[in-house]
Amino acid sequence: MTFDPKALSQSWPLPSRPRPIVTFGAGSIVGDAHFPAYRKAGLPVAGLYDPDLAKAKALAEKWGVAAYASVEEAAAVDGAIFDLATPPAAHRAVLEKLPEGAGVLIQKPMGADLAAATEILDICRQRNLKAAVNFQLRFAPMMLALKDAIAKGWLGEVVDFDAWLALDTPWSLWAFLKGLPRIEITMHSIHYLDLIRQLLGDPRGIHAKSIGHPAHDMAQTRTSAILDYGDRVRCALSINHDHRFGRKHQACEFRISGTEGAAYLQLGVNLNYPEGEPDILEIYPKGGDCWVSVPLEGKWFPDAFVGRMANLQRFVAGEDEELVSSVEDGWLTMALVEAAYQSLSRARHAHCRETLMEQEIFFEDYQLGHVRLTTGRTITETDFVVHAGHTGDFFPHHMDAEFAKTLPFGQRIAHGTMVFSIGVGLTASLINPVAFSYGYDRLRFIRPVFIGDTIKTRVTIAAKEDDPKRKDAGRVIERCEVVNQRGEVVLAADHILIVERRVKTA
């Protein structure tokens, strides 16, 4: 197969019946990205609210929309999708006044820290809000194309991710950042950490250092971080927002390498922000002999904001099964940010499980269609031997290399029970004290797994139902699919959880 860069997907489908958008906040990001994106896509904006009414009216007049006098007036717009372009400290006050069950897009970060993000998550659950976090980098045309290339196998297994930034960032554009204790990772690199989670899954831990600069009093503007993905995948970030020595040697780029191909990306918006430069995506495809430029159909700003809002609107309308970057998933990104700051304060590697150890998730909180992907695990010779010793299964299909050569697969295959055990173990990222495992149904061994394969587990909330034995609990069915480095499903099973209800039956 010949690599065709024009065949890569770069956009998200629009909703068939767009709903009116009500925006909270009148900061620069609204005029620079939100409103240009919505107008470009034909997504209607009803109006906006900002505590600074004069500022709200000026922006509203420029874009021909209404300026609301209060949060209550803005929240009363019938059938609206609510777009929070607000600082983290302002999220809660707005969310508490939105209609129950409303669709809402929340500006990143979810909160100033993980505790604040947990409060936001709880409010969204209690009010049954269909809420997503505005991690719009996932929807940039270059990133959608990159993910499509990876899914189609053009890079092989991704084993290296490097983010390198040397910028002169105009922090003065965001006056609310002045005096905040957490800036660079929470406000900027959070985008990259979130994207990395989507591409590589959740890391085991992180070692980070984030500092300021003698030229100003911002808390942190320079960050170095290493994400721990075990012994097979390397992931590092080098971020410097204080390179004020001309454009020549400034940079904002990702280098992503796989076992059979690679990708290079330039994130143009950060170069001379907010005017920016073109985004760039080049791919060295599997089987190729040179770098191939992908002709991009848009850029991060404003086009990623189109896809982000389109997915939310389509999910609310039932047109999309998955809400990308839901508040549930956004909370996990916030947990990774929290782990980075724990590493910073303790001057050591921070295990992500220190922040992900326990979280109450009640039956009502589980959202149908929610998907999460675990980190990867490479299968080794040691796994075969240890599992055989544990189980007593020394069948030659698993243990005798010469015998296996005579079989259709030509090599030893992993024990199905071993793949199941490892696949389930990969899903154990947190403890839910109000749930317990009832068992597994419909276990199927679909494809063989070999030594050297890397597996991940994709977990989808497939169903929710009453529990016939427990009135105060329900059953949640998680569809668990173990996939290999080519994205092929090798094992599938339904995990049955018994979960307490938030509202107890009398």
N, C-alpha and C positions, 0 to 999 in steps of 0.2 A: 504494500500500500504506500502511495506517495503522500507526503505531508502537504496538505492544502491549508494555508493559514486563513484563507477566506471562509473556510468551513467551520471555524470555531465560533461558538455561541458568545455573543457580546452584550446581549440585552435581556431584560425581563419583560414578559408579556404584560400589557396594560390591562386594567380592569375593564370589563365590557360595559359597566355602568358606573363611572366614577362618582364618588361621593364628594360633597363639598368639604374643604379643608379649613379648619380653624387653627390658626397658629398663635401660640403664646410666646411672647418675646419679640423684640424689634431690634436685636443686635445685628452686627455686620453680617453674620452668617445667614440671616434670613434674606437680606437683600442680595448677597453675593451668591447664594447657592439654593436655598429652599425655593424661593419664588421664581427665579429663572428656570429651575428644573421643572416645577409644576406647570408653568406657562408653556414651556417647550413641549411637554407631553400632553398638554390639553387637560390637565387635572385642575378642576376649578377651586379657587381659593375664595372662601366667603368673606374672611376678614381676619383681624388679629387683635390681640390685647397685649398691652405692656403697662406696667405701673407708671411709667413716664408717658402720660397721655399725649403730650406734644410730640414726642418721638414717634409714638404709634401713629398719630395722625399724619405726620410727614411721610412715613413709609407707606401708609395706606393710600395716601393721595398719589404717590408715585406709581403704585401698582394698580390703582383703581379698585380697591377693596374697602370694606368697612373697617372702622376703628371702634372697638367696643370699649365701653367705659368701665367695665368690671369683669372679673372672672366669671361671675354668675351669668352675665349677659352673653359672654362668649360661649360658655358651656351649654347654653340653652338652644343653640342652633340645631335644628332638627336633622337627624341622620348624619351628622358630621363625623369626620375623622379628625381627631385632635392631635396637633403637631406641637410638642413641647420643645421649643428652642430656648430653654431657660437654664440658668445656672443650677447646679445640683441642689443647692439649698432651697430652691424654689419649687422643685418637683412635687413634693408632698402636698403643699397647699393647693396646687392645681388639681392633682389626681383625686383628692378627697371631694372635689366639687363637680367632677365629671359624672355623667349619667352611668348607672350600673350597666355593665355589659358593653360599654363603648369601645371602639377601636382607637388606640392611642399610640403615637410614636414618641418615645422619650429620648431627649438629647443625652448623649453620653457625656460624662459617666453617670451611672445610675445614682450615685451619691458620692459624697466626699471620701468615704471609706466603705469597707464591707458592711459595717453595722448599719450605716445609712442606706446602703443598697438593699440590705435585708428588709428594712422597714418599707422601702418602695415595693419590693417583691410581695410582702405581706398585704399591702394596700391593694395591689393589683389582683391578688388572689381573692381577698375579701369582697371586692367590688366586681369580681368576675370580668375584669377589663381584658380585652384582647390586645395585649400590650407588647410592643417590640422596642428594642433599643436602637438608636440611630447609628449603628456601626456600618455606615454606608460604604466603606471601602470594599466590603465584600461584593458590592454591586457595581463597582467601577468596571467599564468595558474591558480594561486590560486584565482585571482579576477574574471576571467571568470567563474570558478566553483562556487564561492560565489554568483555571480549574477544569475547563473542558479538555484542554490538552493533556492534563494529568490523568483525567478520567479515561481518556482514549488511549492511554499508554505511551504517549510520545516522549515522556521523560523516564519511563520505568518507575522504579520505586524512589520516591523523594528521600534523599539522605543528607542533604545540606541546605540550610537556609541562612543567608547572610543579609542583614539590613544595615546599610551604611548611609548616614546622613551627615553632611557638613553644610550648615545653612546659616543665614542671618535672618532669624525669625522675628517679625515685628510684634513682640509681645504687647506693645502699647495698645494694640487694637482691642485687647480684651482687658478692660480696666478692672473687671471683677476678680482677676487673678492676683492682683496686688495684695500681698500679705497672706495669701493662702499657704499652708504648710506643705501641700503636695501639688506639684504642677506638672513636671515633664511627663512622668509615666502616666499619671491619672488623666491628663488632658490631651496628651499627644501620642505617646508611644502605645497607649491603650489600643489605638487603631491597629497597630502592627501585632500586638499580642493577641488581639481578637482574630485577626486574619490567620495568624499562625495556628491558633487553636482549630480553626476551620480546616486548614490544610493538613495538619499533623496530628490533631487530637490534643487532649490535655496532657501537659508534661508532668513528669514525676516531681519536679522541683525547679527552682530558679535561683541563680546567684546574681545579684544586681548591685550596682553602685550608681547613685544619682546625686549630682552636686550642682551648685550654682556657678557663678563666674564673678571675678573681682570687679568687672565693669558695671555691675548692676546688683540690685538686692532681691531679684526673683529667687524663690526657694531652690528650685532645681531647673537647669536648662541643658545639662549634659548627663547622658546615661550610657552605661555599658551593662549588658546583661547576657547571661548564658542560660539557656533553657535546657533542662536535663531530660533527654529522651532515650536514655540508656546508651548502649555501646554501638548502636548502628546509625543513629541520626544525630547530626550536629546542627545546633541552631544558636546564632549569636546576633546581637544588635549593638551597633556603635552609633550613638546619637549625639550630635553637637550642634546646638542652635546658636552658637556664638562665633561662627566662622565669618568674620566681618572684613574680609580682605579681597573683595571682588569676586566676580562670578567664575573666573577661570577654573578654580579648583574646588568650587562648591559641588555638592552632589546630594542626590536623594534617590537611592536605588536599592533594588533587591537583586541578589544573585541566588538562584535556586537550582540545585544540581540533583539529578537522579542517577540511577545506575546505568541508564542508557541514553539520556539526553539532559538538556539544561535550558534554563530560561533567564533572561535579563529584563528587568523592568526599571523604567525611570518614572517616578511619581512627580510629574511636572508642576503640579499646583504649588508645591512647597518651595519651588525655585522662583524667587521674586513674587512671593505671595502678596495679594490675592490674584494678581494678573496671571502669574504662572507661565509655564512653558508646556510644550506638548508632552503628553504621556508617551512612553515608548515600551513596546513589548517585542522582544526578539526571542526566538526559540531555536535551539540546536536539536532537531528531532531525532528520535531513535532511527538508526539506519541512515541518517544524513551525513553530509560531509562539510556543512557550512551553516552559519547562522542565517535564519530566515526572519525577515521583518514581518510582523503581523499588522496589516493596515487597520488601525483602530477606527471605530465608528463613533467615538465620543471620548470624553475624558472624565477623570474622577469628579471634578467640579465643572458643571453641575449634574452630569448624567447619572452618577451613582445615586443621587438623591431621587431620581426618577424611579429607578429599580427598587430602592428601599420603600418608597411610598406605594408603589404598584403592588409589591408583595403583600404589604399590610392590607391594602384595600381588597385585593383578591382573596386573601384569607378570610377577612370579615364577610365577604360575599359568598364564600364556599367554593371559589374557583381554584384556590391553592390549598393543598392538603397540609403543607408545612409553613409555619410562620418562622422565617429565618431570623435569627438573633432575637428570639422571644426573650421576655424578662427572665425566664428560667435559665436560658443559655447565657444571657447577659450577666446574670449573677455569677456564673462560673468564670467569665472573663474578669469580673471584679475580684473574685477570689484569687485569681492569678496575680492581679495588680497588688492585692493585699500581701500575697506571699513575697512579691518583689520588695515591698517596703519593709516586711519583716526581715528579709535578707539584708537590706540596707541598715536597719537599726541594730541588727545583731552581728553584722560583719561576717556573715556566714551563709552557706547554702540553706535555703528554706524549702522544705518539702511542701508541696501543694496540699498534701493531706492535712497539714497543720491548720489550714484554713477551710478545708472542705470536709472536715471530720464528721460534723453532725448538722442536720437541718431537718426541721419538721415539715413534711409535705403531706397534707391531708388528702383524702379521697377527692374532695372538691377541687383541689389545686392542680391535679393532673389534667393536662390539655391533650385531647385527642389529636394525633398527628405530630406531636412534638417528637423531634429526632435528635439524638446525640450520638457522637462518634467517639470511641475511646482512642487511647494511644495504641501504638503498634507493639507487637511482640514477635521477634524472630525465633522460629523453631530450630532447635539444635539437636545434635546427636545426644547430648546429655539428657534432653527432655525425653527422648525415646527410651533410654536406658533406665532413668529414674521411674518413669511411669510403668514400665514393664516390671520393675522390682516392686512397686507399690501394689500392682494389681495381679501379678502372676501371669500376665498375658505376654508370653514370649513367642508368640506365633512368628514364623519366619517372614511373613509379609512385612513385619515391623523391624525384625532384628537381623535377618540374614541377607546381606547385600547381594551375594551371588544368586541365591534363590530368587530374589526380587527381580533380577535381570530377566528372568524367564516369564515374568508376568506382563500383562498389557501395559502397565505404567512404566516398566523398565527400571524402577528403583523402589526403595522402601517407602511405604506410606505410613503416615502418623496414625496412632490409635484414634479412633473416633472419639472415645471417651476422654482422651487427653486433649484433643482440640476443644471439646465441650467444656472441660474443666478450665482450661486457659482462657477460652472465650468468655466464660462467665466471670472468671476472676478479673478480667480487664474492665468489667462494668462496675466493679466495687470501688467507686470514687467517693462515696459518702455514706454515712449512717443515717437512716431515717427512723427515729425512735418510735414513730406511730405506724410502722408497717413491718410486716414480716413475710418471708417467702413461703408460699404454699406448695410450690413445686413447679415442674416444667411439663408441658404437653407438646405433642406434635414434633418431637425431636427427629431431625432428618440429617443424614450425612450425605451431602449433595455432590461434593467434589473432593478429590484426594488432596491432602496437604503433605508436602515434602520437606525434608531438611533444607533449611535456607529460606523457606517461605516466611513472609511477614504477615501476620494476621491482625485485624482490628475487629471490633464488634460495633455494629450499628444497632441502636436500640430505638424502637418506635413505639409510642403509646398507641396501641391498636384498638383497644376496647375498654370500656368501663361498665360494670354491672353490679347489681345488688348481690350481697352475699347471703345465701339462703339460711345460714346458720347464725349469722351475727347481724343484728339490726343496726348496731352502731358502727358498722364497717362495710366497705364495699370491696369488690375485686377489680384490680387493674391488670390488664393483660399487656405485657411488654413483648413485642415481637423482636427477638434477638437474632440478628444475622451476622455470622462471622464471615468476613471477607478477606481475600488475600491481596497481595500487592498489585494485582491487576484489576481489583475491584470486583472479582467474581465471588459470588456467595458459595462458601464451602460447607456451611452448616447453618441450620435454622432451627429455632425452637421458640415456643411461647412460654414466657415466664409469668406465673400467676402470683400477684402480690395481694395480701390481705391488708387493707389500709383503713385506719380509723377515719370516721367522718368528723369534720370540724363541728358540725351541728349534731348533737346527740339526739337520738330518738327517745321520746318520753316513754 
